[in-house]
Structures are given as C-alpha cells and as structure tokens.
Amino acid sequence: MNPEGRLREKLRKIEALYAGATTAGEKAAAGAAADRIRDQFKTASKKEKAEEFKFSIPDPWSRQLFIALCRRYGLRPFRYPRMHRQTVIIKAPVNFVKTMLWPEFEELSAALTAHLLEITEKIIREEMHASTEDAEEVEEPRLLR
C-alpha cells in the first residue's frame, strides 16, 4: 500500500475508534462511523445547550482538517469579522467537543502532520540534500572585554 493509502486507512481507523466501532466490519465502514458520530452530536445537542468554542489553529493543514471534521459532523465553523484567519469558532455541546471532536481532531492532525513531514523530508533528501537533520548547536562566541 502506498503512503497515501496508509494515511487514509489510519484516518478511517481513528474515526472508527471515536465512533465506538467494536467489530472489524464496523471499523472498516468509515461512512457508518461518521453517521454514528453525527447521531452522538444530535443526542448531546438535545441533552445540553450548545456553547461557543473558539479555537486558534495556526497550521493551515490542521485548520483545514478541523473545519472539514466540523462540517462532517454537522457543525458550522465560522469566525467573526476582523478575527485572524487561524481562528475558528463553533457552537456545540461541551461534552461533544471535549470527549469526541477535539480528541479525534488531535489524533487525525498528528497522523496528517507525520505524513506531511515524511513526504517533505523525502522530497528534500531527493532534491536538495541527503541530510535533513536540524541545524547543529554551537557554543556562543566569547565576549571581548
């Protein structure tokens, strides 16, 4: 399986985990997992009042992922005028955000970030220089008196 296929599979497994999938068949059905999460959101919305949450997500890939995840589950991400582009606001039940949406986003974002880092390092190694190590740390020059 290619790296993109592995990433897609990993993202499906993370979503299935948060949807409460218990069998291998359920874990394979990403669409069903999203439906179960939407049902959990609807149930939570009936039990508790939606509150406004403000997220600051500076990384454009993670922000795009968060917005897509919100929309997938029926939330409407927005920002008020004059807010920074990295700011995303949603209105949702506290329990849903704390136990489902944010933890799932963090795992999905970590998987996506690792994948993007792997691709970036590969391209840099192949096209620029074989070493992708960080800059070395050296002693500061002594001050003259």
N, C-alpha and C positions, 0 to 999 in steps of 0.2 A: 504494500500500500504506500502511496506517495505521501510526502509530508502534509499536504493539504487535506488528503483523505483522513490521515491520522488525527489532524486537528478537528475536522468535522465530527469524527467519531467521539473524540474526547468531549467536545461541546455537547453532543447529544447525551452522553453518559452523565455529565454534570446536571443537565436539565432533568433527566430522568430521576436522578438522586433527589433533587429538590421537589419533584412531583410526587415522591413517595412510591416509586415503582418498586415492586418486590420480586417480580419474576424476570427472567431473561427476556421473554417476549415483550413485557411492558417496557423494559429498558431499551429495547430496540425501536419502540414506537415513539419517536420524538413528538409527533403531532398530538398523540394522545396525552403525552406528558404536559404539553403546553395547555391542552384543554383542562386537565386536572388542576393546573396552577391557576388558570382563569376562574375555575369553579371555587378554588380556595379563596381567591381575591373577592369574588362575589359574596361568599359566605362571611368573610371577615368584614366586608363593607356593610352587611346587614347587622352585624353584631356590634361594631364600634364605628364611631364617627371618623370620617377622613380628616386628617391633619395635613398641613402643608409642610413639605420637606424641601430643604434647599441643599443641593449637592454642588460641590466645586470639583470638577474633573478636568484638570488642565491638559491631559494627554488626549489628542483628538481621536485616536482609535478607541480608547476606553470610553470616551464620551459618546461616540457614535454607537458603540456596543450597548451602553446603558440606555440610551434613547430608544434603540431598537427593542431591547428587552422590555422596557416600559410599555411601548406600543404593542408588543406581542401579547402582553397580559391585560390589555385594555386600559392602560393608564395614558394620560395625555401630558407628556412632558412639555414644559414651556419656560419662558423667562420673561421678566418684566422689562419695559423699556429702560435703556441705559445700563442694564446689567451686562457684565462681562460674558463673552461667548462661552466660557468654561462653566458658567452657572446653569444648572438645570433644576427646575422646580417641578414637583409632582404633588398631587393631593391623593393620599391613600391612608388606609388604616395603619396605625403604628405597628401592630403585631405583624401584619403582612410585610411591611418594609423591613423590620428588624429580623424576622425569622426566615423570610423567603427571598425577597427581592435583592436586598443588599448583599447577603452572604452568597447567593447564587452569582450575582454580578462580580463579586470579588474573585470567585473561583474561575469564572469564564474569562475575566480580564487577565488573570495570571496565566491562563493557558494561552490566550491570544498574544500576550506580551512575550512569553517564552518562544512562541512560534515566530513572531516577528524578529526577535533577537537572533534566533537561529538562521533565518533567511538573510538578515543583514550581515551577520558575521561571515556567512558562506560567500556572499557576493563580494564583500570587502577582501576576503582572503584570495578569491579567484581573480579579482580585477585590479586591486590596489597593492596589497602587500600580504604576505603569508601570515604575518603576526597581527593578531587583533587584540593583543594584551593592552591593558591600560598603560598610561604614561608612568615611567618609573618615578619614584620619590627620591629626591636627593637632599642632602644637607643644605641649609641656607648658608649663603656666604657670610663670613665673619664681618662684623662692622669694624671700620677703621677708627682709631681713637686719636 
